[in-house]
Amino acid sequence: MLQLGAAVPSLLSSNRARNSDRLVRQPLKKSPSSVRRGLLAAGNWIIDQVKIIDVYPQRDQLANIRGQSQGTGGSPYNVLIDLARLQAPFPLLAAGLVGRDDLGQVILKDCRRHHIDTRHLQSTPLAPTSYTDVMTEQGGGHRTFFHHRGANALWSGAGLDFKKIPARIFHLGYLLLLDALDAPDPTDGTKAAALLRQAQAAGMKTSVDVVSEDSDRFARIVLPALRHVDYCILNEIEAGKTTGFQIRGADGTLNTTSLRHAAGALLQGGVRELVVVHFPEGGFARTRQGEDFWQSSLNIPDRHIAGAAGAGDAFAAGVLLGLHEGWNLQKCLLTGVCVAAASLSHPTCTGGVKSLLAALKLARKFRPRPSLQPRQ
């Protein structure tokens, strides 16, 4: 996941913001998912070994490690810990597979310490707990990952009875990094698509995230899952690779027209309600009804960025918090970029996230980037 910033302070004081707050307080319409409560997050459970380096070296050259730390990694682990730190007012549940080893125990104990239900987070003697060596460059926080898939490669979701799990949202990530779930399925296209279909059939809303990789597998693995996805949350690189749109120009600038086309293509691919795309400049959402929402990020100085690892998952946590609580989409995006900005202050994925109030206060502390919304 890529580096994000935070939010536009003008939203906090404008009439539009006050109207949005009134919308936030409106009760949810009753539906099979709204009578449920909580978020079940499943997929990659990883321990990140984060090294702060002075520069990323060329091959056969040396870089100096200036600091190191250990932290959370993987979509469900990061999202659930972020939600726990944000004091989400609903149950948090974990599902997946760790090794029967010391790192696996670290994950299980960490979840229990944050009051995350681990009854569906199993351990196996057949593979070690997954880990990633994260090389984070000083200054801008750019990072490079060296990943060992470990037990995550074996997890297929077997044993999950969604009818007996009372969560409202099932969040699965990362597609493309879960070998057993990325495998073909004769009916649904992939095993992940079949698992998402089962969750929806039980009355859950489903959410997915994707890993950023340099491959041609996106269409083959991501597209089949979209037919059983309510909320698709991914970054601009992943959105472009899945749909074939070039979202950044040769000079690195964001092409907002291509971004909107990619979101539309994902909806045409089957996403039922909402596509959310995040990027360093902010976030964008498009609904099934064709409504567009934009949110700029904060202009956070490099000296305040300890690392960008986990910013995308922090964004997802903020958006999922709002979706679960029935907030309007503008506030969901605002919360997402603020939580992402908070995560930048620590080299690990979740160490920088504090309370929701602390995250939202960042919108007053830092000036916003220029508006993203294209002129009509």
Sequence and secondary structure as in RCSB ss.txt:
>XXXX:A:sequence
MLQLGAAVPSLLSSNRARNSDRLVRQPLKKSPSSVRRGLLAAGNWIIDQVKIIDVYPQRDQLANIRGQSQGTGGS
PYNVLIDLARLQAPFPLLAAGLVGRDDLGQVILKDCRRHHIDTRHLQSTPLAPTSYTDVMTEQGGGHRTFFHHRG
ANALWSGAGLDFKKIPARIFHLGYLLLLDALDAPDPTDGTKAAALLRQAQAAGMKTSVDVVSEDSDRFARIVLPA
LRHVDYCILNEIEAGKTTGFQIRGADGTLNTTSLRHAAGALLQGGVRELVVVHFPEGGFARTRQGEDFWQSSLNI
PDRHIAGAAGAGDAFAAGVLLGLHEGWNLQKCLLTGVCVAAASLSHPTCTGGVKSLLAALKLARKFRPRPSLQPR
Q
>XXXX:A:secstr
        THHHHSHHHHHHHHHHTS     TTTTS  EEEEE  EEEEEEEESS   TT    EEEEEEEEESH
HHHHHHHHHHTT SS EEEEEEEESSHHHHHHHHHHHHTT EEEEEEEESSS  EEEEEEEETTT  EEEEEE G
GGGG   TT  GGG   SEEEEEEETS HHHHSEETTTEEHHHHHHHHHHHTT EEEEEE   SSS HHHHHHHH
HTT SEEEEEHHHHHHHH    B TTS B HHHHHHHHHHHHHTT  SEEEEEETTEEEEEETT  EEEEE B  
 GGG S  TTHHHHHHHHHHHHHHHT  HHHHHHHHHHHHHHHTTSSSSSTT   HHHHHHHHHHS B       
 
